[in-house]
Amino acid sequence: MAVGVTAWFYVSLSFEKLAASGVRDALAIVSFLIAGWLVMLIAEVVDNHYLRAFACLCVILGGVVSFKWIFLVDGPILRELSSGPFGMLMVTIGFWTALAVAAALFILLAIRLALDKLHVGRRPPQAVAMDVSLGSEPASSSPEPGVGQQPAGSDLPPIPVDTSPLAVGTESATTARQVGPVSRLVGIGGVYLGSSFDLSPGELSIGRQDAGIELGNDNQVSRQHAAISIAPSGIATLSDLGSTNGTHVNNQPVTSIELAPGDVIRIGTSLFKVEG
């Protein structure tokens, strides 16, 4: 919006000064600012942080390039026009607001991308414990407390884990998992531990933003990560929507699968158990 305010008032004043030629010159001067704004729109559509950071750099670079022409070369002349004082005030407010927002957003994105690099590929402790239980990962000789082992002195029985194989196209695997009606997802690991999401007939999206199941606190979840289609019979089909980090069921990556009660879904670093 700040870029739009800057461009509009600057182009308007330039038109008042030199008509059509003034408009062409003004558009050339603010072209980098406009390009950064357009790249930001594209970044929002494709949901890409790297593209957002590039857009911020375009806006900042556009501000550096256009500052001399807007304020030092044209500024004194434009202020002498009838609408010059108010117009240049709006140009100044829009210009510095755009640069401040772009700089702040770039810093936040740089921090976010650095954190993503540090955490990419990491699994929550519950996922590691499940891999050990399923035999897909050897148990550590000195596991962390609470990961894959029963606390010392505890009389509680171990939490049962569904060790049935994932249905990957074999009849026996599908039979062992006993696909059937499901009613909800319960968070059993990660930042959504203890959360519960009802599964009623219809389409339900899962993602970081604008989703039926919104997981905005998990930075490994894509904006549109996965979707669950629940039939009137209660049978649910989970589909990955081309997410960056994939969707896993019982520690196996999936693109589309019918869910069975007891399945454990991993989305980002969050774990959910399917209940019937």
N, C-alpha and C positions, 0 to 999 in steps of 0.2 A: 504493500500500500504506500509506503514511504517513497519507493522508487516511482510509483505512479504519480504521486503529488509533485515530486521534483521534476519529472519529465513534462507533466502537463503545464505547470506554470512557467517553466523555462521555455518550452516551445511556444506557448502563448505570447510571452513577452518578445521572443525572437520574431514571431510573426508580426507583432505590432511595430517592431523596429524595421525589418527588411522584407516583410511579406513572405513570398514563397521561398526565396533564397535563404531567408533567416530560418525558416522551418527546416530546410535541408541541413543547414549548418548545425542547428540545435540537435537534430536527431542523430547526426554523426557524433556529436560530442557525448551524448548520453547513451550511445549504442551499447557500451559495455555494461552499464547499469541495467539496461533493458535485457541484454543477453543473460546476465546473471539471474534476473527474475524469471526468464523463460526456462533456464536450466533448472531452477528451483521447482517450477511447476512439473517438469518432466521427472525430477527426482521424487516428488511426492507420488506421482503416478506409479513409478516402478519400485517405490519404497527402497531406495538405495542411499545409505549414509555417505558413501564415497562421492556420489554425484551431488548430494547436498553440500558436502564440504567444498567441492569444486565450484558450485554455484556461489557459495559465500566468497570464495577467492575472486570470482569474476566480478562480484559487486564491489569488493574492496579495491581490486585493480581498476575497475571503472571509476571509482571515486578518486583514486590517485591521478588517473589520466585526465579526468574532466575538471578537477578542482581549479586548475589554472585558468581554463577557458571560461568556466561559469562565473567564478568570483573575481578573478584578477583582470581578465580581458573584457568580458561582456558585462560584468556586474556593475561597474560605475556608470556605464551607458544605459543599461536597463533600468537602473534606479531613477533616472531622469524622466522616464516615461510617466504618463498619467497614472497608470496602475502599477508602476514600478516598485514603490516601497512595499506595498502589501504582497505583490507577486514575488519579490526577492526574499521577503520574510518567509513565505511558504516554501520557496526553493531551499532556503537555508535549513529550515526545520526538517523538511523531507530528506535532504541530502545527508545531514548528520545523523538523523534517526536511522536511515538505511544502513549507513556504515557501522553505527554502533550495534544494531541488531545483527548484521552480518558477522562482525567480529566476535560478538558474544556467542552466536550460534556456532561459529567455526571452532571456538575453544571447547564448547560443550561436545561437539561432534568428535573432536580430536580425543577428548577424554573417553567418550563412549567407545570409539573404535579401539583405543588402547586397552580398555577393560575387556572388550570382546576378544581381542587377540590373546589376552592373558587367560581367559576362561574358555576359549573355543575348544571343543572336544572333551572338556571335563564333565564328568558325570557326578550326580549327587551320590552321597554315601549309600543311600538305599539301592541305587542302581548297581553299585559295585557289589553290595551284599547279595543282591539277587543273582548277579552273574556267577558269584561263587556258589550259591545254592543250586543253580542250574548246571553247574559244572563247566560253564563256558570260560571261566577264569579261575586259575589256581588260587587257593586260599593263601593269604600272606602268612608268613611265619610269625609275624608280630602285628596282627591287625589292629587298627585303631579302635579304641573303646567304643562300643556301640555299633560297630560295623561288622556284620557277619558273625557275631558271637553273642552269647547270652551273658549279661552282666553277672559278675561274681556274686554269689550269695542270693541270687534271685530265684524265687520259687515259681515264677511265671513260666508257663509252657511256651516253647518257641512259636512264633507266628507262622502259620502254615503258608507255604508258597506253592503256587500252581506250577508244577514241574512238567506238565504235559507239553509235548512239542507243539510248535506253532504250525497252523495249517498253511502249508506252502504248496498245496496241490495234490497231496497224497490222501487217499481215502481214510487210511488209518489215523492220520494226524487230525483230520477234521472230526472223526468220530470221537477221539480221545478228548478233544476240547469241548465237545457238546455245545455247539452254537445254539443259543436260545434267547428268549426275551430278556432284555436288560432294562433297568429302571433309572440308574444314575451312575455318575462318576464320583469317586471319593478320593480326595488328595491324600496320598500316603507318603509323599516325599517332596522336598523342595520348598519353595516359598509358599506353595498352596497346600501345604500339609493341613489336613483337617477340613478343607473346603469340600463342598458337595454341590454337584450340578445335576439337576433332574434331566432325564432323557425322555421327552414326550414325542409322540409321532410327528414327523416333519423333518425339515432340514435345519441343522444346527452347525454354525461355523465356529471354528476355534482359531484364535489369533491374538496378536498383541493389541489390536485396535479395531473398533467397529465390528465386533464379533459377538455371537450369541454366548460363547464362553470366552470371556476376555481375560487374557493372561498378560496384562501390561507390565507386571513386576518381574517377569522373567525375560532377561535381555537376549536369551537364545531362541526365543519364539519369534517367528516371522509375523508380519502384519496379518496376512491371510495364510495360516499355517496348515490347517486341516479342516475337514468337515465330517459330520456324522449325519447319515440319513437313517431315520428310524421309521420302519414300516408300522402300519396299524397293529400288526401282530406283536410288535415289540422287538423284532429282529433289527439290529443296528449294523450299518456298514460304515466303517471308518476309512476315509480317503485322505491321502496326503495331497496338498495343493501346490506341489513344487517348492516346498519350504527349503530354506537354506540348510538347516541342520537335520532335516528328516523327521519322520514319525516312526516310533518303534512300538511294537507290541510283543510282550514277553521277550524283550531284548533283541528282537529281530526287526530290521527295517522293512517297512511295508509301504505299498502304494495304495492298495485297497484290500480290505479284509472284513469279513463278518465277525462281529465280536461275540465272545462267549463270556458268561458270568465267571469271574475269577481272573480274567485277563488283566494284565498290567500294562498301561499305556505310558510311554515316555514321550513328552513333548517339551523340547528345550531341555531344561534341567528339572522339570516337574514330573512327578509320577502320580498316576491315577489308577485306581482299581475299579474294574467294571463290576457292578453289583446287579444281580437279577431281580 
